[in-house]
Amino acid sequence: MEARAIKKPTAFRLDENLIDKLKAEAKKANRSFNNYVECILMDSVYNEPNETTLEAIKEARSGKFAGTVNTSSMEAFIKSCEE
């Protein structure tokens, strides 16, 4: 049997324009407003990058140039990624 998360009703105030935008985004994603907002909140709370991702972020922010990727052919692409 699968365990289900206990959902607790809650209420809080949000800016009316923000609610309208969230509802529009939920509709575009074909999701309920509640589900859409819950997923955004879950991502913000539980989305912690692992050590490899943190190192990649640090490297990208350092401004270090990683080189040029050649997309002229698959062989050239693979070779340029190995350099």
C-alpha positions as CSV (number, residue, x, y, z in Angstrom):
1,M,0.0,0.0,0.0
2,E,1.3,3.5,-0.9
3,A,1.6,6.1,1.8
4,R,-0.1,9.4,1.0
5,A,1.0,12.8,2.2
6,I,-1.3,14.4,4.6
7,K,-2.6,17.7,3.2
8,K,-3.5,20.4,5.6
9,P,-5.8,23.3,4.5
10,T,-4.2,26.6,5.0
11,A,-4.9,30.2,4.1
12,F,-2.6,33.2,3.3
13,R,-2.9,36.5,1.5
14,L,-1.2,37.1,-1.8
15,D,-1.2,40.1,-4.1
16,E,-4.1,39.9,-6.5
17,N,-1.9,40.4,-9.6
18,L,0.4,37.5,-8.4
19,I,-2.6,35.2,-8.0
20,D,-3.8,36.1,-11.5
21,K,-0.4,35.3,-13.0
22,L,-0.1,32.1,-11.1
23,K,-3.6,31.0,-12.2
24,A,-2.6,31.8,-15.8
25,E,0.6,29.8,-15.6
26,A,-1.3,26.9,-13.9
27,K,-3.8,26.9,-16.8
28,K,-1.0,26.9,-19.4
29,A,0.6,23.9,-17.6
30,N,-2.9,22.2,-17.5
31,R,-2.7,22.0,-13.7
32,S,-4.9,23.2,-10.8
33,F,-3.9,26.4,-9.1
34,N,-3.4,24.6,-5.9
35,N,-1.1,21.9,-7.5
36,Y,0.9,24.5,-9.4
37,V,1.5,26.6,-6.3
38,E,2.3,23.6,-4.2
39,C,4.9,22.4,-6.8
40,I,6.6,25.8,-6.9
41,L,6.8,25.8,-3.1
42,M,8.1,22.2,-3.0
43,D,10.8,23.1,-5.6
44,S,11.9,26.1,-3.6
45,V,12.2,24.1,-0.3
46,Y,13.5,20.7,-1.5
47,N,15.5,21.5,-4.6
48,E,19.1,21.4,-3.2
49,P,21.9,20.8,-5.7
50,N,24.3,17.9,-5.1
51,E,28.1,18.5,-4.7
52,T,28.8,17.9,-8.4
53,T,26.2,20.5,-9.4
54,L,27.5,23.0,-6.8
55,E,31.0,22.6,-8.3
56,A,29.6,23.2,-11.8
57,I,27.8,26.3,-10.6
58,K,30.9,27.6,-9.0
59,E,33.0,27.0,-12.1
60,A,30.4,28.6,-14.4
61,R,30.2,31.7,-12.1
62,S,34.0,32.0,-12.1
63,G,34.0,33.2,-15.7
64,K,36.5,30.5,-16.7
65,F,36.2,29.9,-20.4
66,A,35.6,26.2,-21.1
67,G,36.4,26.3,-24.8
68,T,34.4,26.2,-28.0
69,V,32.0,23.4,-29.0
70,N,32.2,22.5,-32.7
71,T,28.7,21.6,-34.0
72,S,29.6,21.2,-37.7
73,S,29.3,17.4,-37.4
74,M,28.7,14.7,-34.7
75,E,32.4,13.7,-34.9
76,A,33.6,17.3,-34.6
77,F,31.2,17.8,-31.7
78,I,32.5,14.8,-29.7
79,K,36.1,15.7,-30.4
80,S,35.5,19.3,-29.2
81,C,33.9,18.1,-26.0
82,E,36.9,15.9,-25.3
83,E,39.4,18.7,-25.6
